[in-house]
Amino acid sequence: MMGHPSKKNRSLKEIEGFFTKAYEDMFSNEEQLTDTLLQGIISPYVHDRGKLSLFQQK
């Protein structure tokens, strides 16, 4: 699970890779997952503020 506190030291590149792989595996029709759609889905999380939101304790 990406949001688990043990994963909070991952680099932004590792987080991007995780999401990219996860979404590529989820789409049964590869043509539906365009680069634009993928970037739109993961863009909130591939910067420092977005990374922080994944690991905040509530």
N, C-alpha and C positions, 0 to 999 in steps of 0.2 A: 504494500500500500504506500503510495507516494507521500501522503500526508503524515506518515508515522514519524515521530520525533527522531528516530534513529537515522532517518534519511535527510535531515535538515542541512547536513554539510555537503550535499551534492552540489556540483557546479551548475550554472544555468544551462550549459551545454548538455550535461547529463539529464537534467530535467526535460529539456526539449527532446532529447533522444527517447526518453521514457514515454512521453506523451505521443510522439510521432509513431513509435512502434505500437503502442496500445491502440491508437486509432486506426492504424493500418490493419491491425489484426481484427478490429471490430467490424469493418466494412466488408461485407461479402462481395459486393460489387465494387471493385477497385476504381472503376471509372467515376463513381459518385464522389470519391474522396479526392478532390482536386487539391493542388498545392495551395490555392487561395483559401479554400474551405479549411484545410488543415491549419494553415497559419492563423486564420481567424479564431479557430477553436483554442489553440494553445497560446496565442499572443498574450492573454492576461497573466500568464504564469512564467514567461521567460525573461523576466527582468527582476531586479531585487525586490521591489515592492510586491510583485505577484508571488515570488518565491516565499516571502514572509507570510503571505495570506494562506499558503498551503500548510504552514507549520504552526500557526497560532494556536495556543491553548485556550480553550473556552471554558 
